Amino acid sequence: MLPHPTLAAHYPTPEAKPEFVNRLFDRGAKHYDAVVDWGFLHSGAAYRRRTLKQHGLRPGDHLLDVACGTGLVAVEAAKILGTAENITCLDPSAGMLAVARTKLTARFVLGRAENMPLADNSFDFLTMGYALRHVTSLEQTFREYRRVLKPTGKLLILEVTKPAGRFPRFLFRLYFGRTYPFLTRLFTRSKEARDMMHYYWETMDACVPPTDVLAALRAAGLRDVKRDTVLGLFSEYSAVKA
């Protein structure tokens, strides 16, 4: 299952998606942290740290942060763990990994969620922050998650989800579809950063509904699958390896 239909304006086939996405994030990587920080009203770090704690990340856990980007989730996880030595950060974008490497002394791996160059049964906790829309197959990705998790290991996927209701969806589209990309270009003076955030919106708008994500997690053999929501906008998907 694709996380969203092929966006033909950007790439012609699903197979061409990874190259397009990598190039997009490589070019916008140096602007990413600043854009995300003000775009979410400086609330992102506290939210990530609180959510990791609520879902059970504890000192001593070995953590895999998939699609780690510039390390925003991993940095908050290190504060809970008390160290970055137990953290592995995986991302397909060399540009995003280069930024992440300046923040913490974790293990960094260049790779994709759908085919991770990591051993079976290696991690107590797996995270993915706001990147599920960028994979090429939900089922394949979730099978990989199950493979690398230790028995009883937990995964936590954070996402922004299009809200229900006509008026909330109007506000969602107005902010993420128009205002956010416009302000990104205005403040960064970077077309690449603007394009990155416009694509961010396009994938959120086209993403499959949460019920499909939950079904794909169950189909991968994970248990205790659930979705918690915050403000009707932020989704926290969690599951455990049986």
C-alpha positions in Angstrom: 0.0 0.0 0.0 1.3 3.4 -1.0 1.0 6.1 1.8 -0.4 8.4 -0.9 -1.1 8.3 -4.6 1.8 9.0 -7.0 2.3 12.8 -7.3 2.9 12.9 -11.0 3.8 16.6 -11.0 7.0 15.6 -9.1 7.8 12.1 -10.2 6.3 9.8 -12.8 6.2 6.4 -11.0 6.4 5.1 -7.4 9.9 3.8 -8.2 11.0 7.3 -9.0 9.8 8.7 -5.7 12.9 8.0 -3.5 15.3 9.9 -5.8 13.0 12.9 -5.9 12.4 12.9 -2.1 16.2 12.5 -1.3 17.0 15.4 -3.7 14.3 17.6 -2.2 15.5 17.1 1.4 19.2 17.3 0.5 18.7 20.7 -0.9 16.5 22.0 1.9 18.3 20.3 4.9 20.1 23.4 6.1 16.8 25.3 6.5 14.8 22.4 8.0 15.2 23.0 11.7 14.4 26.7 11.6 11.4 26.2 9.4 9.9 23.4 11.5 10.7 25.3 14.8 8.7 28.5 14.0 6.2 26.7 11.8 5.0 24.7 14.8 5.3 27.7 17.2 8.4 26.5 19.0 6.4 23.6 20.5 8.1 20.7 18.7 10.9 19.8 21.1 8.7 19.7 24.2 6.0 17.7 22.4 8.5 15.1 21.1 10.1 14.6 24.4 6.8 14.4 26.3 5.4 11.9 23.8 8.4 9.6 23.9 8.1 9.4 27.7 4.4 8.8 27.6 4.9 5.9 25.1 7.5 4.2 27.3 11.0 5.2 26.2 13.3 4.6 29.2 17.0 4.8 30.1 18.8 1.7 28.9 16.6 1.3 25.8 18.3 0.8 22.4 16.5 3.2 20.0 16.2 3.2 16.3 15.0 6.5 14.8 13.9 5.8 11.2 13.9 8.7 8.8 15.6 10.7 11.5 16.1 13.8 9.3 18.1 16.4 11.1 17.8 14.5 14.4 14.9 16.3 16.0 13.4 13.2 17.6 16.7 11.6 18.4 17.9 14.7 20.3 14.9 14.6 22.6 15.3 10.8 23.0 18.9 11.3 24.1 17.7 13.6 26.9 15.5 10.7 28.2 18.1 8.0 27.7 20.8 10.1 29.2 23.1 9.3 26.3 23.1 9.1 22.5 25.2 6.0 22.5 22.2 3.7 22.4 20.6 5.6 19.4 20.8 4.6 15.8 19.6 7.2 13.3 18.7 6.0 9.8 17.8 8.3 6.9 18.1 8.1 3.1 19.1 11.8 2.7 22.8 12.5 3.1 22.1 16.2 3.6 19.7 15.6 6.5 22.1 13.2 8.1 25.0 15.7 7.9 22.9 18.1 10.0 22.0 15.5 12.5 25.6 14.5 13.0 26.4 18.0 14.3 23.9 17.5 17.2 24.6 14.2 18.8 27.1 11.3 18.9 24.7 8.5 17.8 25.2 5.8 15.2 24.2 7.1 11.7 23.1 4.9 8.9 22.3 5.9 5.3 19.3 3.8 4.3 15.6 3.5 3.7 12.8 2.3 6.0 11.7 -0.3 3.4 15.0 -2.1 3.4 17.1 -1.3 6.5 20.7 -2.6 6.7 20.2 -3.6 10.3 20.2 -6.9 12.2 17.0 -8.7 13.3 15.8 -8.2 16.9 18.2 -5.3 17.6 16.1 -2.5 19.2 13.8 -2.0 22.2 12.1 1.1 20.7 11.6 2.4 17.2 10.5 5.9 16.2 9.6 7.7 13.0 8.8 11.4 13.1 6.6 12.9 10.4 8.1 10.8 7.6 5.7 8.0 7.0 4.3 9.7 3.9 7.7 9.5 2.3 8.0 5.6 2.2 7.1 3.6 -0.9 5.2 0.8 0.8 3.5 0.8 4.2 3.4 -3.0 4.4 7.1 -3.5 3.6 8.1 -0.7 6.0 6.1 -2.2 8.9 7.5 -5.7 8.2 10.9 -4.2 8.5 10.0 -2.5 11.7 8.8 -5.8 13.1 12.0 -7.5 12.0 14.4 -5.2 13.7 12.5 -4.8 16.9 13.3 -7.1 19.8 10.4 -9.3 21.1 8.0 -6.9 23.1 9.8 -4.0 21.4 7.7 -0.9 20.7 7.3 1.4 17.8 6.0 5.0 17.8 5.1 6.8 14.6 4.4 10.6 14.8 2.4 12.1 11.9 0.4 15.2 11.0 -3.1 14.1 9.9 -5.7 16.0 7.9 -8.5 16.8 10.4 -12.1 15.8 10.1 -14.7 18.5 9.4 -15.0 21.1 6.7 -13.8 24.1 8.6 -10.8 22.4 10.3 -9.8 21.1 6.9 -10.1 24.6 5.4 -7.8 26.0 8.1 -5.4 23.1 7.6 -5.2 23.7 3.9 -4.9 27.5 4.4 -2.0 27.1 6.8 0.0 24.2 5.5 -0.9 24.6 1.8 -0.4 28.3 1.4 0.8 30.2 4.4 3.5 27.9 5.6 5.3 27.5 2.2 4.9 31.3 1.5 6.5 32.3 4.9 9.2 29.7 4.4 10.3 31.3 1.1 9.9 34.8 2.7 12.1 34.1 5.7 14.7 31.7 4.2 14.8 33.3 0.7 15.2 29.7 -0.4 13.1 28.2 -3.2 14.4 24.8 -2.2 13.1 25.3 1.4 9.7 26.5 0.0 9.5 23.5 -2.3 10.2 21.2 0.6 7.4 22.5 2.7 5.0 22.7 -0.2 5.7 19.0 -0.8 5.2 18.4 2.9 1.7 19.8 2.5 0.9 17.8 -0.7 1.7 14.5 0.9 -0.4 15.3 4.0 -3.3 16.3 1.8 -3.1 13.1 -0.2 -2.2 10.7 2.6 -4.3 7.5 3.2 -6.6 7.7 6.2 -5.5 6.5 9.7 -7.6 3.4 9.4 -5.4 2.2 6.5 -2.2 2.9 8.5 -3.6 0.9 11.5 -4.6 -2.0 9.2 -1.1 -2.1 7.6 0.5 -2.3 11.1 -1.7 -5.2 12.1 -1.1 -6.9 8.8 2.6 -6.8 9.5 2.1 -8.9 12.6 2.3 -6.2 15.2 0.0 -6.2 18.2 -1.6 -3.6 20.5 -1.9 -1.3 17.5 -3.5 2.0 18.3 -3.7 5.7 17.3 -3.7 8.5 19.8 -4.6 12.0 18.7 -3.7 15.5 19.8 -5.9 18.4 18.8 -7.4 16.3 16.1 -4.2 17.0 14.1 -1.3 15.1 15.4 -1.4 11.3 15.2 0.6 9.0 17.5 0.6 5.4 16.0 2.0 2.8 18.4 2.4 -1.0 18.3 4.3 -3.8 20.0 6.2 -6.7 18.5 4.6 -9.9 19.7 
